[in-house]
Amino acid sequence: MPAPMNDSPLDTTFDDHDDSTPERGHVDLRPWFQTLEDVGPTLDPQTFFAQPAPLELDIGCGRGLFIFKSSTTRLDTNFLGLELDFKEGRRAARRLARREQPNARIVGGDAREVLLKKLPAGSVTAAHVYFPDPWWKKKHMRRRLFTDQFVELLSRVVMPGGHVHSWTDVEDYFVVIQGLMDHHPEFEKLPPPPEQEATSDDDYHTSFERRKRQDGWIIHRGLWRRK
Ligand SMILES: C[S@@+](CC[C@H](N)C(=O)[O-])C[C@H]1O[C@@H](n2cnc3c(N)ncnc32)[C@H](O)[C@@H]1O
């Protein structure tokens, strides 16, 4: 296994505003950042992390605030971030690598491929999809992540009793997400979590939640349980 980026192994910070961090594209961040190719044909959740544990997904994890906070505070759970944008995914992975975080990994590539082909059915206890890209223009809306097929993929990987969390500031997209999730026979709607008061910059679930709430947007929160 390549040496971790050990400039500060005890680094506990998550400087989300640190845009100055150079993209050290040549540094091998494995196992914290892997491509779909690195992963191979299947991803075995029992051996992919330092130890087997219940698995949660962060789909479209961006620069990884949620996965950083969750994995460092909930050591009894493994967290897998899926991110199409390698630059953002590597940024998330660098923070995990610096801490040699044993229970978090980022895979760069299309999350749908991981859900469809790589993960075993029923292997996930929770899937988090925070602030999926809204694709505002009408002609681009078909690029949105939430479709019938995507919800079908969620129902494949989330185990019975497991959860799907999805939040967005985009009301019309939330209506679509709710419609798809509420009408899927394998999911039941649960009351959404209440908004937590933020007393510091770190009191947000994700970078987008922080940005949108600080800009005054209402956040729509959805929670469903796999039957
Ligand atoms: C608006 S950002 C939100 C990032 C993060 N969840 C947050 O709340 O701060 C949406 C992210 O989803 C990623 N994304 C979009 N489609 C994806 C896909 N099919 N697979 C994996 N990631 C995807 C984008 O690259 C982007 O980083």
The ligand as an SDF file (V2000), in Angstrom:
LIG
                    3D

 27 29  0  0  0  0  0  0  0  0999 V2000
  -23.9450   20.1890   -5.8720 C   0  0  0  0  0  0  0  0  0  0  0  0
  -22.6420   19.0920   -5.4870 S   0  0  0  0  0  0  0  0  0  0  0  0
  -22.9840   18.6220   -3.7880 C   0  0  0  0  0  0  0  0  0  0  0  0
  -21.7670   18.0620   -3.0940 C   0  0  0  0  0  0  0  0  0  0  0  0
  -22.0120   17.6080   -1.6460 C   0  0  0  0  0  0  0  0  0  0  0  0
  -22.9510   16.5150   -1.5840 N   0  0  0  0  0  0  0  0  0  0  0  0
  -22.5020   18.7510   -0.7950 C   0  0  0  0  0  0  0  0  0  0  0  0
  -23.6490   18.7240   -0.3780 O   0  0  0  0  0  0  0  0  0  0  0  0
  -21.6890   19.6560   -0.5210 O   0  0  0  0  0  0  0  0  0  0  0  0
  -23.1450   17.6220   -6.3620 C   0  0  0  0  0  0  0  0  0  0  0  0
  -21.9890   16.6430   -6.5180 C   0  0  0  0  0  0  0  0  0  0  0  0
  -22.4660   15.4340   -7.0920 O   0  0  0  0  0  0  0  0  0  0  0  0
  -21.4810   14.9630   -8.0020 C   0  0  0  0  0  0  0  0  0  0  0  0
  -22.1410   14.0480   -8.9480 N   0  0  0  0  0  0  0  0  0  0  0  0
  -23.0380   14.3610   -9.8920 C   0  0  0  0  0  0  0  0  0  0  0  0
  -23.4310   13.2650  -10.5690 N   0  0  0  0  0  0  0  0  0  0  0  0
  -22.7560   12.2240  -10.0350 C   0  0  0  0  0  0  0  0  0  0  0  0
  -22.6910   10.8300  -10.3110 C   0  0  0  0  0  0  0  0  0  0  0  0
  -23.4310   10.2940  -11.2810 N   0  0  0  0  0  0  0  0  0  0  0  0
  -21.8660   10.0640   -9.5570 N   0  0  0  0  0  0  0  0  0  0  0  0
  -21.1040   10.6080   -8.5880 C   0  0  0  0  0  0  0  0  0  0  0  0
  -21.1060   11.9260   -8.2880 N   0  0  0  0  0  0  0  0  0  0  0  0
  -21.9200   12.7120   -8.9880 C   0  0  0  0  0  0  0  0  0  0  0  0
  -20.9460   16.2270   -8.6340 C   0  0  0  0  0  0  0  0  0  0  0  0
  -19.6910   16.0300   -9.2320 O   0  0  0  0  0  0  0  0  0  0  0  0
  -20.8960   17.1620   -7.4330 C   0  0  0  0  0  0  0  0  0  0  0  0
  -19.6650   17.1050   -6.7580 O   0  0  0  0  0  0  0  0  0  0  0  0
  1  2  1  0
  2  3  1  0
  2 10  1  0
  3  4  1  0
  4  5  1  0
  5  6  1  0
  5  7  1  0
  7  8  2  0
  7  9  1  0
 10 11  1  0
 11 12  1  0
 11 26  1  0
 12 13  1  0
 13 14  1  0
 13 24  1  0
 14 15  1  0
 14 23  1  0
 15 16  2  0
 16 17  1  0
 17 18  1  0
 17 23  2  0
 18 19  1  0
 18 20  2  0
 20 21  1  0
 21 22  2  0
 22 23  1  0
 24 25  1  0
 24 26  1  0
 26 27  1  0
M  CHG  2   2   1   9  -1
M  END
$$$$
